[in-house]
């Protein structure tokens, strides 16, 4: 019985980890865009160039984090597509 609870906890932890992927992409994109907008409007007055650059960097950072999470999850055997015994 305790072994079944451990499997459920592991499954819920993996589900939570993989469901947070979309949040990371949105947050990284927003932070990149906000930094670029701040630098463009408040510091350098170069709108929209730094906004575009930092927005792109935020998107790249978000996808990088997604790939790291998926790779780590697959490495641990917690990812989608793995069969439970």
Secondary structure, DSSP 8 states (H G I E B T S, - for coil): -HHHHHHHHHHHHHHHHHHTHHHHHHHHHHHHHHHHHHIIIIII--TTHHHHHHHHHHHHHHHHHHHHHHHHHHHHT-STT----
